[in-house]
Amino acid sequence: MAPAAEASSESEDSQNRYMAYEHSIRLDVEESKVAAVQEAAHAACRKAIEEKCVILESSLDTGRHHSASLKLRAKQSGIKKITAALITQGDVINQSTTAEDLAKPIGDSSKKLEMLNDYRAKLEALRGRASNDIDALIKVNKELATVQSEIEAMSGERAYLFQRVETEILNVSITSFQNRSFWSPVSNAMSNFGSNLSEGVSSTITGIAFLIPLGITFIFLFWA
């Protein structure tokens, strides 16, 4: 590789080093297969042990409109495998990817953690010198406890940021709008017939109630 090309490649790798990716895919399948496709996604995630796949959210609706959704996290290779398996299960309605650059938050957290560790070391040295001064020792120990709490919180935040970089998120939406059966709308209409009839009768009675005083007023004005 030429020096210029090698430098360009290293620069690109550096820029993409702390990118956090999130993918979304929407599938349309037959109503009877919604639950099965969701379970297939669960099974694919369970098999992706080496890719550290974890299901974060999952829901299934088998009511009037069958649908399912799930959110999972895995390494890039695992996301690719699961996506490849899912697109064979139905029609892909939408597929997208977003990326977030976490270089600055990771850099800031590293600097702050370094400063906190340095401050803790200075406090520990100060505590050794203040061993004979009870008041000073209490103040130093209190400050040490506060700093230690901040270090643990910052370490957790930094670990989460690195997890977002090392793994990717996949949002899956499974619907049955285009592939629903011919009789599905008819069945829904029949199931709503009673409530729709009740609403219609209620609206008619309400309209009559408003018209009665209006009619009385017209009659009074006509005969007056």
C-alpha positions in Angstrom: 0.0 0.0 0.0 1.3 3.5 -0.9 2.1 5.8 2.0 -0.7 8.2 1.1 -3.2 5.5 0.7 -2.1 3.9 4.0 -2.4 7.2 5.8 -5.8 7.7 4.4 -6.9 4.2 5.5 -5.5 4.8 9.1 -7.4 8.2 9.2 -10.7 6.5 8.1 -10.2 3.8 10.7 -9.6 6.4 13.4 -12.7 8.3 12.4 -14.9 5.1 12.5 -13.3 3.8 15.7 -15.9 5.2 18.1 -19.0 5.0 15.9 -22.1 3.5 17.5 -24.5 2.0 14.9 -28.3 1.4 15.3 -30.2 -0.5 12.6 -34.0 -0.8 11.9 -35.9 -3.2 9.8 -39.6 -3.5 9.1 -41.0 -6.7 7.8 -44.5 -7.5 6.5 -45.5 -11.2 6.8 -48.7 -13.2 6.9 -50.8 -12.8 10.0 -50.4 -16.4 11.0 -46.6 -16.1 10.8 -46.1 -13.0 12.9 -45.4 -14.9 16.1 -43.2 -17.4 14.3 -41.0 -14.8 12.7 -40.6 -13.1 16.1 -39.6 -16.5 17.6 -37.1 -17.0 14.8 -35.5 -13.7 15.6 -35.3 -14.8 19.3 -33.7 -18.1 18.3 -31.2 -16.4 16.0 -30.2 -14.2 18.9 -29.9 -17.1 21.3 -27.5 -18.9 18.9 -25.3 -15.8 18.5 -23.5 -16.5 21.7 -20.0 -15.5 20.4 -21.5 -12.3 19.1 -22.9 -11.4 22.6 -26.5 -11.0 21.4 -28.9 -9.8 24.0 -32.7 -9.2 23.6 -33.4 -5.8 25.1 -37.1 -5.5 24.4 -39.8 -7.7 22.9 -43.6 -7.5 22.4 -46.3 -9.4 20.5 -49.8 -8.2 19.7 -52.3 -10.9 18.4 -55.4 -8.7 18.6 -57.1 -7.1 15.7 -53.9 -6.2 13.8 -51.2 -8.8 14.4 -47.8 -7.3 15.0 -44.6 -7.8 16.9 -41.4 -5.9 17.7 -38.1 -6.5 19.3 -34.9 -4.7 20.1 -31.6 -6.5 20.4 -27.9 -5.8 20.8 -25.0 -7.8 19.4 -21.6 -7.4 17.7 -21.6 -6.4 14.0 -21.2 -9.9 12.7 -24.2 -11.1 14.8 -26.4 -8.2 13.6 -25.6 -9.1 10.0 -26.5 -12.8 10.6 -29.8 -12.0 12.3 -30.7 -9.4 9.6 -29.9 -11.9 6.8 -32.1 -14.5 8.5 -35.0 -12.1 9.0 -35.2 -10.7 5.4 -36.0 -14.2 4.2 -39.1 -14.4 6.4 -41.2 -11.7 4.7 -41.3 -8.5 2.6 -38.8 -5.8 3.7 -40.9 -2.6 3.9 -38.1 -0.4 5.4 -34.5 -0.8 6.4 -32.3 1.9 7.7 -29.1 2.6 9.7 -28.0 5.5 11.9 -24.7 6.2 13.5 -23.5 8.3 16.4 -20.0 9.4 16.9 -19.0 8.8 20.5 -15.4 9.8 20.2 -15.9 13.1 22.1 -17.9 11.6 25.0 -15.4 8.7 25.4 -12.5 11.2 25.3 -14.1 13.4 27.8 -14.9 10.6 30.2 -11.3 9.3 29.9 -9.9 12.7 30.8 -12.3 13.2 33.7 -11.6 9.7 35.0 -7.8 10.4 34.8 -8.3 13.7 36.8 -10.5 12.0 39.4 -7.9 9.2 39.9 -5.1 11.8 40.3 -7.3 13.8 42.8 -7.9 10.6 44.8 -4.2 9.8 44.9 -3.5 13.3 46.3 -6.3 12.9 48.9 -4.9 9.6 50.0 -1.5 11.2 50.4 -3.1 14.0 52.4 -4.9 11.6 54.6 -1.6 10.0 55.6 -0.2 13.4 56.6 -3.4 14.4 58.5 -3.6 11.2 60.6 -3.1 13.2 63.8 -5.7 15.9 63.0 -9.1 14.4 63.6 -11.1 17.2 61.9 -8.9 17.3 58.9 -9.0 13.5 58.6 -12.8 13.5 58.7 -12.9 16.1 55.9 -10.4 14.2 53.8 -12.2 10.9 54.2 -15.5 12.5 53.3 -14.0 14.0 50.2 -12.4 10.7 49.3 -15.8 9.0 49.5 -17.3 11.6 47.2 -14.5 11.2 44.7 -14.7 7.4 44.8 -18.4 7.6 44.0 -17.7 9.9 41.1 -15.0 7.5 39.8 -17.4 4.5 39.9 -20.1 6.5 38.1 -17.7 7.7 35.5 -16.3 4.2 35.0 -19.8 2.8 34.5 -20.6 5.6 31.9 -17.4 4.9 30.1 -18.0 1.2 30.0 -21.5 1.8 28.6 -20.0 4.0 25.8 -17.5 1.3 24.9 -20.3 -1.3 24.9 -22.2 0.9 22.4 -19.2 1.0 20.2 -18.3 -2.6 20.4 -21.9 -3.8 19.8 -24.7 -2.6 17.6 -28.5 -2.2 18.1 -31.1 -3.8 15.9 -34.8 -2.7 16.0 -37.2 -5.2 14.3 -40.8 -4.4 13.5 -43.1 -7.2 12.2 -46.5 -6.3 10.7 -49.1 -8.1 8.6 -50.7 -5.2 6.8 -49.9 -6.1 3.2 -50.0 -9.8 3.7 -53.2 -10.0 5.8 -56.0 -12.3 4.6 -58.8 -11.2 2.4 -61.4 -11.8 5.1 -59.5 -10.0 7.8 -61.1 -6.5 7.2 -64.5 -8.2 6.9 -64.0 -10.0 10.2 -63.0 -6.8 11.9 -66.0 -5.0 10.6 -68.3 -7.8 11.8 -66.7 -7.8 15.2 -67.3 -4.0 15.4 -70.9 -4.2 14.1 -72.5 -4.2 17.6 -70.5 -1.3 18.9 -70.9 0.7 15.7 -74.7 0.1 15.8 -74.8 1.2 19.4 -72.8 4.4 18.5 -75.1 5.1 15.6 -78.3 4.8 17.7 -76.7 6.9 20.4 -75.8 9.7 17.9 -79.4 9.6 16.4 -81.0 9.9 19.8 -78.6 12.8 20.7 -79.5 14.5 17.4 -83.2 14.2 18.1 -82.8 15.6 21.5 -81.2 18.7 20.0 -83.9 19.0 17.3 -86.9 18.9 19.6 -86.4 22.3 21.3 -85.4 23.8 17.9 -88.7 22.5 16.4 -90.7 23.9 19.3 -89.1 27.3 18.8 -90.0 27.3 15.1 -93.6 26.4 15.9 -93.8 29.2 18.5 -92.4 31.8 16.1 -94.8 30.6 13.3 -98.0 30.9 15.4 -96.9 34.1 17.2 
